[in-house]
Amino acid sequence: MTLPPAGSPARTVRPLLALSSLLLILLALVALLLRQGADRMQAIPALLIGVGLQASSLVGRRRRRAQLLGDLRQNNG
């Protein structure tokens, strides 16, 4: 498993996507706090999308770490 070269778009986009999903969650929570009644429902899709992106990122990170650990054990064993 190799990393993209330094300065490549793939290497700069991932951290920005991680940050943007956290900001989306924060924005949705602020909207939930500031709105009243039925208007609060408009913030729920943003909250669900942000949480979904974070969950997807977590699953992908765990999968990559498990793959890396397996590769290290195979090469050293």
Secondary structure by P-SEA (a helix, b strand, c coil): ccccccccaaaaaaaaaaaaaaaaaaaaaaaaaaccccccccaaaaaaaaaaaaaaaaaaaaaaaaaaaaaaaaaac
